[in-house]
Amino acid sequence: MSREEIIRTICHIPTNFGSPLYFSESQRKKISRNMKKLKLEDQIRVDHLIEYFKNHSELIEKWIGYSEDKRGGTPFYFSKNKSGFIFGGYDKEANKSRPILISDTPELPCSLFIIFELSLFEEFFTLKLANL
C-alpha cells in the first residue's frame, strides 16, 4: 500500500466499519504492517492525517461517533463541546475522563485520537533507524 492508500484507509475506518466493535485487531495489525514497510521518506506523519482531514472534514463527525460508540479498548476519546474539539483519556486513578488537548479546530485532536486509539503511536513516533 502507498502512503496515500494507508492514510485513506485509516481516516475512513468509521465509514468502512461503522463502529469500533467491527474494526478488529487483525485489521489494525494489517495497517501497522503496511506502515512499517514504507521507506523513511514515505513515512506517515501526524500532519498527513491533519491535511487529509482538512480536505475531508465530513469524516470528523464520523470519528466523534466512533469515539462515542466505544465499549472498551483504549482509554482515549475524541469529542466536541462548547470549549472545542477534545482529545482526552480516562484517568483510572481519578475515575474520570481528562482532556489532553482542546482545540478550536478538529484536525489535530482527531488525528491524535486515531493514533492512540489504533495503537499506532509506535509507527508515528518511532524513528526507524533501519531505514537510515
ABEGO torsion letter per residue (X at the ends): XBAAAAAAAAAAAAAAAGBAAABBAAAAAAAAAAAAABBAAABBBAAAAAAAAAABAAAAAAAAAAAAABAEEBABBBBBBAAEBBBBBBBAAAGBBBBABBBABAAAAAAAAAAAAAGAAAAAABBBAAAX
